């Protein structure tokens, strides 16, 4: 699948990176929405969402534990 100089490996790397970025974006947006609805005015760094993504599967019943301390 060598089209226009782009191989299979490059396509897979871009696809995996895109999916990872989309997952972090969805987690960040959900957390931002929860903060906005609760009336909290503090910001939410994207890095905190990236850190929480790895911990969310182990904290399904209490997702707040997946997030780092502010």
Secondary structure as GFF3:
##gff-version 3
##sequence-region A 1 70
A	DSSP	alpha_helix	8	38	.	.	.	ID=ss1
A	DSSP	alpha_helix	46	56	.	.	.	ID=ss2
A	DSSP	three_ten_helix	57	59	.	.	.	ID=ss3
A	DSSP	three_ten_helix	63	66	.	.	.	ID=ss4
###
